[in-house]
Amino acid sequence: MSSNASGSPASAPARRRLPRRRARGSSLDPHETRRALLLVAPAVAVLALVIGYPVVRAVWMSFQADQHLDANGTFVQGGFAGLDNYKHWLLQRCGDVACPPGSTGSSFWEVVGITLFFTVVTVSIELVLGFWFAVIMNGKFRGRGLVRAAVLIPWAIPTAVTAKLWYFIFSYDGIANHLFGAHVVWFGDKWAARSAIIVSDVWKTTPFMALLILAGLQLISDDVYEAAKVDGASAWQRFWSITVPLVKPAVVVALLFRTLDVLRMYDLPAIMTGGGAGDGNDTTTLSILVINEIRNGFNSAAALSTLTFLLVFGVAFLFIKFLGASATGAEPKAKR
Amino acid sequence: MMTSSRWRTVRTYLGVAVIVVWGLAPFYWMLVTAFRDLQFTFDATPWPTHVTMDNFRTVFDTSRNHFGRSLLNSVLIGVVTTAIGLVVGIFTAYAMARLRFPAKNAILAVILAASMFPGVALVTPLFQLFRNIGWYGSYQAMIIPDISFVLPLTIYTLTAFFREMPWELEEAARIDGATKRQAFTKIMLPLAAPGVVTTAILAFIAAWNEFLIASQLSNDSTQPVTVAIASFTGSKPHVEPYTAVMAAGTVVTIPLILMVLAFQRRIVDGLTAGGVKG
């Protein structure tokens, strides 16, 4: 009993809340609601400030004109621009003419293509490798702690360091060329540079994918496999009819997070190639394009960043709608 | 039977070897290079040769780089961001895991959406705003945007941890006469400590990693190590200072590796608990 039991312990049970798992549809306790909203308010306020404000401001900016030349050839400052900034990107129009080759305006769709290419290739490779890693780590072997620590190292190294590390590995006299007896100028060629970026990203983030899939695998009880074995299912059948469907929710969440990460990828290509590969925009992602565009004007950059976040949310929406990603955390948690 | 199970063991250990090499080999190469003399940058011997501490001296040579300063900046930005994320996150996660209230799923969805938000969409408006109000290059110019991804992460991870806590103990404390606040701070918070520590590590690593916003909104004296490394210049002009960059990378990475080794189990739990991004 606590020291201040002289209070009103006797009345406590009467005021005690009902057990949490009440029947659905029962009315909410107004006190609890008020307390909850008070507790949640700071986070909502902070998020409104650090995300809500910039988003609203970016959208507002995207409809304003940057400093430009008017019909008389004099510089004009801003003003309402309607959809001009969006036309600039989506139709690649600079004023009344097509944007000149090499300008940021002419590269929009190319950059969207590159970003999607990175996303599809990186996430596919990661899924296969990550699944394989997860299956191995789910097996029984000595030194599991060591392996989990080893796999966390690429994840823990800051991306800027990863970029520099792989830039060194892929340098002309670097260890990659040495190991394979190759003489590839990795950052002088479009596809070589893209491959180098993909390898670096896959190295860094496969562990994350593997750990999420591993968490899913660990939820599957051995009994299910035993039962299937008794019923005569082959290893392959057990994999396709038990492992894959049961681990699917974990895989979809991992895919969702990784896909969104690659769609907004900046650090790796920005540090390794600066977005080019010798010349052009061969490794420019949408995020890099936004940053490059800031030099030309805040408002056109804001329109581009708005398009970027529409793309990211569009993809997230598709995931949640069609793959049933339930990343809201509302489901019961994995028991560890 | 014997051979099939032995084959499976062999296969498992081969796979384990692949995973360990995958995780360690590039990191090992960074270490080896960090201690190698600049002249022998491209020596391909797989063990340390031409060992020197010169690279580390170059890294901390204040006449060329602000690396030491950047290291402190990263610690400051990481600690403050983590602290804000934790304090605000604990309140929210408690409510999410423990209380019933309307709009709960809507709020959860907003927080999830926030975690998917592309950082680049923050840069343009904040760049302009911070220049207008004189915050460009300040610490808050990096800490405030960092909160946008650290806070969703702390809320998700903590909510997952809080869901699994023995909340009956809180009820028991209440019956014994503790106030709600006391029951939470005296009983539940200590029990939640492991989850809070894990979340703090994840948040700190995320903030320590940040590059995009810092690269745009910091100046020479406030830039964190990630930006410093990306723009690192060596001791000789026109020579890519790989060895010094690897030394800098080693310095930046070692604290994280130590954390990973010490809290490996917790970090895995934290990553998978919230299904949070890394």
Interface residues (C-beta under 8 A of the other chain):
Chain A: M1 S2 N4 A5 G7 S8 P9 A12 P13 R16 R17 R20 L28 D29 E32 T33 R35 A36 L37 L39 V40 P42 A43 V44 V46 L47 L49 V50 I51 Y53 P54 V55 R57 A58 M61 W132 F133 V135 I136 M137 G139 K140 F141 G143 G145 L146 V147 R148 A149 A150 V151 L152 I153 P154 W155 A156 I157 P158 T159 A160 V161 A163 K164 L165 W166 F168 I169 S171 D173 G174 I175 H178 W203 T205 T206 P207 F208 L211 L212 L214 A215 A250 V253 A254 F257 L260 D261 L263 R264 Y266 D267 A270 I271 L286 S287 V290 I291 I294 F298 A301 A302 S305 T306 T308 F309 V312 F313 A316 A327 T328 G329 A330 P332 K333 A334 R336
Chain B: T9 T12 Y13 G15 V16 V18 I19 V20 W22 G23 L24 P26 F27 W29 M30 T33 T41 F42 A44 I84 V88 G89 F91 T92 Y94 A95 M96 L99 R100 F101 P102 K104 N105 I107 L108 A109 V110 I111 L112 A113 A114 M116 F117 P118 G119 V120 A121 L122 V123 T124 P125 L126 F127 Q128 L129 I144 P145 I147 S148 L151 P152 I155 Y156 T159 A160 R163 E164 W167 E171 A173 R174 I175 D176 G177 A178 I205 W208 N209 F211 L212 S215 Q216 V225 T226 V227 I229 A230 F232 E240 Y242 V245 M246 G249 V252 T253 L256 I257 M259 V260 L261 Q264 R265 I267 V268 D269 L271 T272 A273 G274 G275 V276 K277 G278
